[in-house]
Amino acid sequence: MSDVALELTGIIRQYKQAAGSLEVLRGVDLKVSRGELVALVGPSGAGKSTLLHTAGLLERPQSGDVVIDGVSCGELTDRQRTEARRRSIGFVYQFHHLLPEFTALENVMMPQRIAGQSKGVARARAETLLTELGLAERLDHVPAKLSGGEQQRVAIARALANDPLVLLADEPTGNLDQSTAGVVFDEFLSLARNRGLAALIATHNDHLAGQMDRTVRLVNGRIEA
């Protein structure tokens, strides 16, 4: 078992445009160890979301490799990438993307059920995660009946539902007011630390970045420590 949970090597990511190709990532190298929380910072448009999507196997780079728990993902088929993502990676986005017709509990059970978990086990784990996030009294509420902070807590619980090795977050509190963001982010970091996750978290907030173990900056398509 490797201490390095997530490794990016020589990642190049380009997008085709009418005027030619736009190179967003220009040879990114990055390692995130188990139990390490890493802040990813950089100016708007620097490619932080692209980096996270590539690390999370949602996008394929033109060159380079993504290695998760010592296993290269470069040659995996689309189905294998989906399985690796479902098994090893949790995502939290700026906007919660909860399913509006399902309750908080059902939203957190959903990824577990898709992964083949029994209904009873999925329910018990969802209840535990939501309770840890202070939502024990809100399990049966649909997203429209929850506050913004509560909705994002449900999204965090959903990201942790399948007990991932790697947690990726893109401005996870960027859609919340400052006071709520601070509380939710503290709970988020506490859950990640307690579970020994390798976390890569994009944020524009220097105060939040300072609470993590290390900060890396994406500048001109490359990582600077």
N, C-alpha and C positions, 0 to 999 in steps of 0.2 A: 504494500500500500504506500503510495507516494504522499509526502506532505503537501505537495503542490496539487491543489484541486483543479485549478484552471490555468492553462498556459496558452498564450497566443504567440505564434512565431511568424514573423515576416508577413503579417496580414496586409494585403493590398486590396482595396475595394474601390471600384470605379463604377460610375453611372454614365450611360450614353446619353448625350444631349444633341440637339440639332447642330450646335456649333462644334461638336466633338465630344470627347470623353472627359468627365470630371472625376479626378482622383481625390477621394475623400480620405482614405486611409493609405498611408504611404510607407508601409513596412513597420507595422506596429508589433512590438514585442512586449509582453507583459505576463507576469506570474502572480497568482493569488493563492496563498496557502490556506490550508484548513484552519478555521478559526480566525482568519484575518479579515478585517473590514477595511476596504480600500475605497477612498473617495476619488471619483473621476470628475475633474473640473476642466473648464475650458470655455472660451467664448461661444455665444450662440452661433450655430452653424458650423462648429468645428468638427462635427461628426461623432459626438458622444452617443447619440441614439444608434447610429450605424454600427459603432463599435459594439454596443450592447447586443444588438440584433445578430451580429456576426458571432459574438461569443456565445450567444444563446442558441445557435444553430438555426436561426430563422432566415438568415441570408448566407449565401456561399461567397467566400472571397474569390477574387480572380487568382490570387496567389497566397501562399502561406497555409498555416494549419491551426486548428483549434484542438487542443488536447485536454480531455476531461478525465481526471483521476488516472492519468498515465496512458489513456487510450486515445489514439489519433482518430479524429472524426472526418478527416479530409476525404477519404474514399468511401464513406458510408453512403448507402442509398438514401433516398428521401424517407422511406419507411423506417430505416435504421436510425436516421437522425431524429425522427419524430419520437421513437422509442427512447433514445438517449435523452432527449429533452424532457420527456415525461418522467423519466426515472431520476434524472440527476439535477434538473434546473428548475428553479422557481423564479417567476417574474412579478415585479410590482411596477405599475406604470403611474404616470402623473394623474391620469383619469382612471377611475376604478374599473370600468368596463364590466360591472356586475350584470348578471342576467336579471332584467327587471321583474320578470314574472315569478322568480324564485325567492324564497326567504334567505336570510343571512346563512342559516344552517345549511340549506340546500345548495347555496352557491359554493360553500366550502366542501360539501360532500361530493359535488359534481366531478372534480378532477380525480378524486379517489375512485369513484364508481367507474369512470372511463378507464382507469388503470387496472380495473378488475377486482377492486376491493369489495368485500361484502358490505351490505347496507348497514349492518350493526356496527362493524368496526369503523366504517366511514363516519357514521353519525357520532360515535363516541369521540373520535379524534377531532371532528369539527367542533363539538361541544367544548372539548378541552382547550383548543386554540382560541376560540371566541371568548371563553371565560377568562383566559389569560390576558386577553385584550380588553377586558372590562365590559363585555357584551353579553353576559349571562342572561340578562333580562330582555335581550333584543333578538334572541335566536329566531323567533317566528315572524320578524318584521321583514317586509320586502324593502328593497333599496329606497323607494320613494318615501318610506316612513322613517328613514334614518338620516341623521345629519351628515354633512360632508366628511367630518372626521370619523364618524362611525362607519360610513361606507368604505373609507380607505382602510380602516381596521379590518373589515371583512375581506378586502382585497389582499391584505397582508396575510391573513389567516389562510386564504385560498392558495397563495403562493407557497406556503409552508405545508400544505395539506399532505403532499406525497413525500414529505421528509427529504427534500432535495439536498444534494451536496453543495451546490452552488446557488447563490441567490443574486439575481441581477435586478437592479432598480433604477428607473429613469425618472428623476425628479419626483420621488415618491410622495413628497408633501408639497409640491409646487402649486397645487390647486387649493391649498388650505390657507386660512388666515394665519398670521404669525404665531399667535399664542397656541392655536390648535396644532399647527405644524410642529411646534417644539415638543408638545406632549406626545403626539403620535410618533414622531421620530425617535424619541427616547424609548418608547415601547418597542418600536421596530428594531432598534439596535440591541435592546435587551434580549429579545427573542432570538436574534441572530447569534449573539454571543453565547447565550445559554445552550444553543444547539451546535455550537462549534462550526458554523457555516463559513464557507468562503464567500464573501460578499463584495460585489463591485457595484458601487452606488454613484450614479451621476447626480450632481447637485451644483447649483449656482450659488448656494448659501455657504459662505466661508465659515460661519459659526458651526453649522452642521458638519461640514467637512472636517473641522478641527476636532470633532468628537470621535473620529475614526482612527484606526491605527496608522494609516499612511495615506498620503494624497499624491496622486499622479495627475499630470496636466496633459491634455491633448492639444498640441500646437502644430499647425501646419501638417496635419495628418500623421504626426508621430507622438510618442509618449515621452514626456519629460518628468523625472522624479521631482 
